[in-house]
């Protein structure tokens, strides 16, 4: 009995000490900065993981059976400003025999003083069916909706945009060695776009993708990912080249150069964006 009483007392004291500390973290801004650190860490880990895409190797990039993850968050404030935000995201994969399926979605909604401040929804699907270890067929679908738009000054205005694409075609693994892999896929598709004025267009287009990986040695690898999406609306080209260094189990680095090209950018915007990135993960 004494032992239980001591444990309860210690637990209560721990909670009493922790509660003010947590409150201090919030009011001093430490908690917000920690959240930003987590976000940056996640982005860096994602960038480095691009070089180790599991789908680069073997006929099945997704494990057999169901796998997935879901996340949901909500927040609200009251006082000087009344706000509410809710967002959710998830990814679900299913592998059965020679079929691979990947589903993904994300939704965000927010209000400020009773007025909508954010409304977005994304959904994707990727599927593939392997006929041989090298030859496969793929299908890809994407849907994006933005119900809250802002002008150059960040002021919101009425209207929404919708952008969707559905494509399919053959794919082929040109190389599939332990240290060097390369797969390409291309095919026709249908693209639907509705702008803020309500004007919509449905066009036949195409999609082409290239994924290249070369393991120089046990610690250094090179990747080159290229995507082309084209229709009469515009042609978008994305190329991401990167060198990954794995110095040890605790140290990884990626240097990347990403180029994005839009053949018909919005007024006042350039057609090409170039980004040089350096990511470093150090664990101990």
KAMONOR-V139164 format. One record per residue. N is the residue number from 1. RES is the residue in three letters. SS is DSSP state (H for helix, E for strand, L for the rest). Layout:
N&RES&SS, N&RES&SS
//
This chain:
1&UNK&L, 2&UNK&H, 3&UNK&H, 4&UNK&H, 5&UNK&H, 6&UNK&H, 7&UNK&H, 8&UNK&H, 9&UNK&H, 10&UNK&H, 11&UNK&H, 12&UNK&H, 13&UNK&H, 14&UNK&H, 15&UNK&H, 16&UNK&H, 17&UNK&H, 18&UNK&H, 19&UNK&H, 20&UNK&H, 21&UNK&H, 22&UNK&H, 23&UNK&H, 24&UNK&H, 25&UNK&H, 26&UNK&H, 27&UNK&H, 28&UNK&H, 29&UNK&L, 30&UNK&H, 31&UNK&H, 32&UNK&H, 33&UNK&H, 34&UNK&H, 35&UNK&H, 36&UNK&H, 37&UNK&H, 38&UNK&H, 39&UNK&H, 40&UNK&H, 41&UNK&H, 42&UNK&H, 43&UNK&H, 44&UNK&H, 45&UNK&H, 46&UNK&H, 47&UNK&H, 48&UNK&H, 49&UNK&H, 50&UNK&H, 51&UNK&H, 52&UNK&H, 53&UNK&L, 54&UNK&H, 55&UNK&H, 56&UNK&H, 57&UNK&L, 58&UNK&L, 59&UNK&L, 60&UNK&L, 61&UNK&L, 62&UNK&L, 63&UNK&L, 64&UNK&L, 65&UNK&E, 66&UNK&E, 67&UNK&E, 68&UNK&E, 69&UNK&E, 70&UNK&E, 71&UNK&E, 72&UNK&E, 73&UNK&E, 74&UNK&E, 75&UNK&E, 76&UNK&E, 77&UNK&E, 78&UNK&L, 79&UNK&L, 80&UNK&L, 81&UNK&L, 82&UNK&L, 83&UNK&E, 84&UNK&E, 85&UNK&E, 86&UNK&E, 87&UNK&E, 88&UNK&E, 89&UNK&E, 90&UNK&E, 91&UNK&E, 92&UNK&E, 93&UNK&E, 94&UNK&E, 95&UNK&E, 96&UNK&E, 97&UNK&L, 98&UNK&L, 99&UNK&E, 100&UNK&E, 101&UNK&E, 102&UNK&E, 103&UNK&E, 104&UNK&E, 105&UNK&E, 106&UNK&E, 107&UNK&E, 108&UNK&E, 109&UNK&E, 110&UNK&E, 111&UNK&E, 112&UNK&E, 113&UNK&L, 114&UNK&L, 115&UNK&E, 116&UNK&E, 117&UNK&E, 118&UNK&E, 119&UNK&E, 120&UNK&E, 121&UNK&E, 122&UNK&E, 123&UNK&E, 124&UNK&E, 125&UNK&E, 126&UNK&E, 127&UNK&E, 128&UNK&E, 129&UNK&E, 130&UNK&E, 131&UNK&L, 132&UNK&L, 133&UNK&L, 134&UNK&L, 135&UNK&E, 136&UNK&E, 137&UNK&E, 138&UNK&E, 139&UNK&E, 140&UNK&E, 141&UNK&E, 142&UNK&E, 143&UNK&E, 144&UNK&E, 145&UNK&E, 146&UNK&E, 147&UNK&L, 148&UNK&L, 149&UNK&E, 150&UNK&E, 151&UNK&L, 152&UNK&L, 153&UNK&L, 154&UNK&L, 155&UNK&L, 156&UNK&E, 157&UNK&E, 158&UNK&L, 159&UNK&L, 160&UNK&L, 161&UNK&E, 162&UNK&E, 163&UNK&E, 164&UNK&E, 165&UNK&E, 166&UNK&E, 167&UNK&E, 168&UNK&E, 169&UNK&E, 170&UNK&E, 171&UNK&E, 172&UNK&E, 173&UNK&E, 174&UNK&E, 175&UNK&E, 176&UNK&E, 177&UNK&E, 178&UNK&L, 179&UNK&L, 180&UNK&E, 181&UNK&E, 182&UNK&E, 183&UNK&E, 184&UNK&E, 185&UNK&E, 186&UNK&E, 187&UNK&E, 188&UNK&E, 189&UNK&E, 190&UNK&E, 191&UNK&E, 192&UNK&E, 193&UNK&E, 194&UNK&E, 195&UNK&L, 196&UNK&L, 197&UNK&L, 198&UNK&L, 199&UNK&L, 200&UNK&E, 201&UNK&E, 202&UNK&E, 203&UNK&E, 204&UNK&E, 205&UNK&E, 206&UNK&E, 207&UNK&E, 208&UNK&E, 209&UNK&E, 210&UNK&E, 211&UNK&E, 212&UNK&E, 213&UNK&E, 214&UNK&E, 215&UNK&E, 216&UNK&L, 217&UNK&L, 218&UNK&L, 219&UNK&L, 220&UNK&E, 221&UNK&E, 222&UNK&E, 223&UNK&E, 224&UNK&E, 225&UNK&E, 226&UNK&E, 227&UNK&E, 228&UNK&E, 229&UNK&E, 230&UNK&E, 231&UNK&L, 232&UNK&L, 233&UNK&L, 234&UNK&L, 235&UNK&E, 236&UNK&E, 237&UNK&E, 238&UNK&E, 239&UNK&E, 240&UNK&E, 241&UNK&E, 242&UNK&E, 243&UNK&E, 244&UNK&E, 245&UNK&E, 246&UNK&E, 247&UNK&E, 248&UNK&E, 249&UNK&L, 250&UNK&L, 251&UNK&E, 252&UNK&E, 253&UNK&E, 254&UNK&E, 255&UNK&E, 256&UNK&E, 257&UNK&E, 258&UNK&E, 259&UNK&E, 260&UNK&E, 261&UNK&E, 262&UNK&E, 263&UNK&L, 264&UNK&L, 265&UNK&L, 266&UNK&L, 267&UNK&L, 268&UNK&L, 269&UNK&L, 270&UNK&L, 271&UNK&L, 272&UNK&E, 273&UNK&E, 274&UNK&E, 275&UNK&E, 276&UNK&E, 277&UNK&E, 278&UNK&E, 279&UNK&E, 280&UNK&E, 281&UNK&E, 282&UNK&E, 283&UNK&L, 284&UNK&L
//
